[in-house]
Amino acid sequence: MCLDDGRVVSNFVAQVIRKQPMTVYGDGKQTRSFQYVSDLVDGLVALMEGEHVGPFNLGNPGEFTMLQLAEVVKETIDSSATIEFKPNTADDPHKRKPDISKAKELLNWEPRISLREGLPLMVNDFRNRILNGDEGKGL
C-alpha cells in the first residue's frame, strides 16, 4: 500500500510514525470498515474457485468510527499521538459497513484478521519504509 494514498488507515499510520497529528475530518463519528489484504485475497480465491457468479461483497463488516480508529493507531504506535480536527467534506459518507451474507453463505468466506491483528503488520512495513527513506508503493 502506498504511504500517502489518501486512505484513512495509511494516513493515520504515516502521520503518527512521522510524529504528526492524525487528521480527522468532521466530528470523527463517521464509520468505516477495514480489511487486511490476505482476507480479501482469500475471498477472491474462493470466488474464482467457486461455481457462483455475480457480485459479492468481500469486505469486513467490523465497523469503527474515525475516533476509534485513531485510538487503535495510538495504542499500536505511539500513545502520545494527537488528533487534529478539520472541517468535513460535503460528500463524506457517514457510514460504510458491507453486507457479506452472500459471501458467507455461498462461498463459505468471511474475514479472519481483525483490525487490531492486521494493523501492527502494516505499521511495521510503513515504519521500515518511512525510516529508511523508501516511501514508494510498498511490497
Secondary structure, 3 states (H helix, E strand, C coil): CCCCCCCHHHHHHHHHHCCCCEEEECCCCCEEECCCHHHHHHHHHHHHHCCCCCCCCCCCCCEEEHHHHHHHHHHHHCCCCCEEEECCCCCCCCCCCCCCHHHHHHHCCCCCCCHHHHHHHHHHHHHHHHHCCCCCCCC
